[in-house]
Amino acid sequence: MSSTIIRPFARGDREQVTTLVNAHIGAVVPGVSVSVHALLSQLEREPGEFIVDRWVRERVTLVAEQRGRVVAAAHLLRYGDDDDTGPDYRDAGEIRWLVCWPNAPYWPDAAEAGDALAVACHAQFQRWGVGRRYADGTLPAPGVYGVPEPWPHIRAIYERIGFRHEGRTEVVFVARVDELRRPAAPLAGLTTRRTVGINGTRISAVLGATDVGYIEVDANLDAGSRMSRLGAWADVGNLWVEPAYRRRHIGSWLVGQAATWLELGGTSRLLDYADAEEETYAAFLTAVGFTVLTRTDRPSSSLDQRRRPIALSST
């Protein structure tokens, strides 16, 4: 067998790396893939991460090649070391994602390429002189972040080079929009008002002149032609009911109202998220029609960035 070659990403690698990335996306979210353009865009910058991306000072993408085939790839970031950079990211280097083909009978040494690439990532951190090192798995697709359960080979690579999980486990839920419950208004006089929200379209539950709750849904997950095969996915950005009006089925009603709105635009799948310890919210999601898609490890951070976790760390 030939040795593994670690080198910078070249434009000629784009199809092989995109295929590798899509294999990892497909193991987490069914029927979703990204285009070559989407992947190349993420390597340059991530405007959707408007808080965190502005702290990035350098970006490097590396590949591991064996016998002329790209077997593994990693995208690395170096964050600033100044007061403008958030404290959780200051003076940090991050493996934004690392993907690697698993060992196969026809390719029994793929994991060796992943290990060699992970070592090269540490060497890049050393050259950067960063004080903290993080590893993650955020790919440019909905619901793919942290280190998801369907990637045990990636977790093993990270652990073999010294990373450890220092955060929480989050559960990703999915629902078919057409199967979500559509209950009648639980209170007489309850109406909706639709506005622009902070995390998508906001549908508020209004009783008289009082907003008693709201749900925000983001159906813009494939903005800018980022996805080559997304179908019509959306996610729940926020769901809130005023404490005095809880346990009156307003939350269930809001989910149904959001489902009706999303169907008008052709959305077929809806994602939501809960910490593994949030048993009450998980039970609520199950009751209204969601099922567990996957579990993923993510950090405890002062920033609630669903698509911006740091799942593993090493000092």
Secondary structure, DSSP 8 states (H G I E B T S, - for coil): ----EEEE--GGGHHHHHHHHHHHHHTTSTT-EE-HHHHHHHHH--TT-TTTGGGEEEEEEEEEEETTEEEEEEEEEEE--STTS-TTTTTEEEEEEEEE---BTTBTTHHHHHHHHHHHHHHHHHHHT-SEEEE----SSTT--SEETT-HHHHHHHHHTT-EE-EEEEEEEEEEGGGS-----SSTTEEEEEEEETTEEEEEEEETTEEEEEEEEE--TTGGG-EEE--SEEEEEEEEE-GGGTTSSHHHHHHHHHHHHHHHTT--EEEEEEETT-HHHHHHHHHHT-EEEEEEEEE--SS--TT----EEE-
